[in-house]
Amino acid sequence: MELRHLRYFVAVAEECNVTKAALRLHIAQPPLSRQIQQLEEMLGVQLFERNSRPLKLTEAGRFFYSHAVQLLAQTTEIEAMTRRVGKIERSLSVGFVGSTLYGMLPKIIRRFRTENSTVELSLHEMSTMDQIKALKEGRIDVGFGRIRHEDPSIRRIVLREERMIVALPTGHPLIDAKPVLSLHDLTSETLIIFPKAPRPSYADQVLAAFHDRGLKPQRLYETRELQIALGLVGAGEGISIVPASAYGLQRGDVAYKDLDDQNLVSPIIMSMRMLDESADLRRMLELIYALYDEEQMTYLPPSHQ
């Protein structure tokens, strides 16, 4: 059995159609069909149900598919890491979701560049799910996102659980109504969520927070990113649930209020390839923990420092 057999099989399994799989693989349909037949003969089992349209996997096919995907991912991972090891100039490619730019990420990047001047650092804005794909394909080496996603090829480290707060237009009655607000206080407001796409995203974490408490906002307004959401809040178009780091984006037309539920948090997650144990990644993780410790000490009262 060769890797091409696995790639061909996975393409057919995912497309549920030999013709579409052949187009995806840039090969003709008859050779692809012969390769699948050859694979079944080698395994001595039937991988696809005959006479089903679209094509469906047999029980053996489903088992083989789950392991074939893992094996191909590991192969890509090994290829990417080997290329990195073989490079004369060290480099580190970082993926991030936009909302992490308002927290510790800029400080992490600046400190890493200062302390590791021989490492070429490149940044790429992309959703959490795109980061997972890019890691597996070797296009990035580390990602910073907010979505909890299990993948056998990816190692995730939750760096912190960031509190959610509410952004309201200045002069809104809820600003002075009570010291802290609850999600129940916000259900009659127009809720501005972000990003609009791709999903799942931070927007789904906000909606899940309402849903888990048996609440439903009366009106939703979807927008592309945090900055636009705050602009709409400032214009009086609604309110928005934002990460606490957004508090640093002080605007004269937006006020921030705490929420009364400590479980209302959004994680900041660092993702890497499972097998990647490079020294550069270890240094970045150590630097991150050191910066978070520094930040925690900064906010402690004098008696605790």
N, C-alpha and C positions, 0 to 999 in steps of 0.2 A: 504494500500500500504506500502511495506517495502523497505528499502534501497537496498536489493538484487534485487528487481524488477528493480530499476533504473540502477544498475550496469549491469544487464543482458541486459536490453534494449540498453544502451549506447554501450556495446560491439558488439551487433548485428548491430546497426546502423553504427558503425565505420568500422566494417569488411565487411558489406554488404553481409554477408553469415553466416548462422546459424552454419554450421560445423566449420568454422574458429573461430567464436566467442566461441563455446564450447571448442575448443582447448585452446584458450586464457584464458578462465575462469577455465579450468581444470575440466569440468563437461561433462557428456554425452549429446549428442544432443537432445534426446527425452525430458528429463526434462527441458532443456532450451526452447524448442519450447512450452511446456506446460506453462512455466512461462510467456512467451511473450503473449500467448493466454489469460492467466489469467489476465494479466495487461490490455489488450485491453478490456476485459469484465468488469473490474473494472471501466475503464475510459468511456466505452460506445462508443469508437471510434476505427477506424482502423488506426494503426500506420504505417503499411507497405503496399505497393502496392502488391497485390497478383499477382502471375504469372510473376513477373518481375525478371530477372536474369541479373546482380546481384540485390540483394534486394534494393528497393528504398523506402524512407520515403514518406508518404503522407504529405499534408500540416499540418495536426494535428501532425504527427510524427515529422516534422521539428521543430514545435513550442515546443513540449514536449522535444525533444532532447536538444535544447539550454538551457532550464531551468533545465533539469536533470543534465547536465554537471556542471552548476553553483552550484547546490545543493550538488552534490558529492564533488566538490572542497571545498566548505565551510565545509562539514563534515570532510574532511581530515585535513583542516586547524584547525578546532576546536580540533580534536584529537591531532595534533602535539603540539598546544599551551598548551593544558591541560597536556600533558606529561612533557612539559618544566616547567610549574608551579609546578608540583608535584615532580620534582627532588630536592633532597637535595642540590646537587652541581649544581651551575649555569653554563650554557654553552651557547656558541653562535657559530653557524656554518656559515662560510662565503664562498660564491662562488665568483669567479672573473675571468674575461678574462685576458689573459696574458699581453696584452698591457697596462693595468692599473697599472702593477707593476713598470712601468717607470715614473709614476706620483706621486701622493700623497698617494696612497694606503699603501706602506710600512711605511710611517710616521704615518698614521692613525692607523695601526695595532700596531706599537710600543707604541704610546701614549695611546691607549686604554688599552693595556696590563699593562702598568705602572700605569694607574689611576684606573684600575679595576682588581686588582690582584686575586680576588676571582672568576673571571669568566674564565672558561676554553674555550679558543678560538681555533677553528680548521679551517684550510683553505683548499679550494678545487678549483682547476682550472677547469673551465667548460665554455662553450659558453653561451651567453646570453639566448638562447632558452632553453638550458639545465638547466640554473638557474631557469627559470620560472617553468619548470616541477618539479625541485627539491624543490622549495618553496611550490608548491601545494601539493607535497607528504610528506612534513615535513622533508626532508633530509638536507636542509639548512634553515637558519633563515633570511639571508640577502644576496643580490647579488650585484656585481658591474659589469656593462656591458656597451655596447655602442649602442645596437639596441633598437629603439623605438618600443615597442610591447604592444598593448592594450590587457588587460585581466581583466575581472571583479573581479577576485580574487586577483589581484596584485596591490599594490600601488607603483607608480614610482615617484622618485624625481630626477630631472635633477640637478646634483651638479655643473656642469659647461659645457660650450661649448668649447672644446679644439681646438685650431687652427690646421689646417693641414699645413705642410711644405713639401718641396721636398728635398729628399736626392739624391745627385749626386756623382759619383766617382771623386776623386780629379783630377784636370787637365781638367775636362770637359769644353768645350767652353762656356756653358751657365753660368758658375760660375761668370765670369767677364763680361758677355754680357750686363747685366742691373742690377740695384739695387734689384728689385724684379721680379719674374717670373709670368707668367700666365699659365693656363692649356693649352692654345693654343700653347705656346712655347714648350710643352712637347709631343705633339701628334705624332711626328716623332720618338720618343724614344721608346725603349722597356720598358713597364711599369710593374714593379714587384709588384704584389698584394698579400696580406695575410689577413687572413689565407685561405688556399685552401679549407678547410672543417672544420666543417660543415657550411652550409650557411642557412639563410642570416648572414652576418658578416661585419666587417669593410671593407673588400674587396668590398662589394656591395655599401657601402657609397662612396668609391672612384670612382667606375665605374659610379654611379648615378651622381656624380659631373660633370664628363665629359659629360654624356648623357644629363643632364639638360641644358648644354650650347651648345648643338648641336655639340659636339666634339666626336671623337672616336680614341683612341690610335691605332696605326698601329699594334703593337705587344703586347701580354700579356704574362707574365710569372707568374704562380701561385706557391706560396710556402707556407710552413706550418706556419711560425711565423715571427714576426718582426726581431728577431736577424738574422735569415737566410736571410731575405730580405736585410738587411743591409750588410751582408757578400757578397751577390751577387752583390750589388751595388758597394762595395769596389773592387770586382773582375772585374768591368767594364762590367757586364752583362746587365746593364740597370739602370733605375732610379726608385725611389719609393716615393709615397706620404705617409707620416708618421705623427702620432700625434706629436705636438710640444714638448711633454715631452721626445721624443726620442732624442732630442738635447743633453740631459744629457749623452747619450751613445757616448761620443766622441771617434772617430776612426781616425787614421791617414790617412786612405784611403777613407774617406767619408766626403763630405762637405754638409752643409745644407743651403737652401735658402728659404726666405719667399715667399709666394704667394700673389698676388695683390688683391684677393677677400676676404673680411672679412666674407663672408657667407660660406667660406670653413672651416667648423668646424665638429668635431665629438663629440657627447655628452658623458659625463660620468654619468651614471644613477645608482642610488641606488634603488633596488627593495626589497619590503617586502610583506608579506601577508597582505591583506587589513584589516583584523581584529586584527592584531598583534599590540598591544599598550604597549609592555613590556618596563620596565624601562631601560633595557640594550640597546635596540634599540634607545630609546630617547637619552640616554647618547652618543651613538656613533654618532648620527646625530648632536647633539650639538657640539661634539668634531670636527667633520668634518667642520662645519661652522666656528668654531674658528680657525682651521688650515688654511682654505682658506683666512680668514681675515688677519691672520698673514702673509701669503705669499703675499697677495696683498700689504700690507704695506711695505714689504721688497723691492718690486720693484718700489715703488713710489719714485720720486726724493725728496731730503731733504726738499724742500719748502712745500711739500704736507704731510709730516709725522708729 
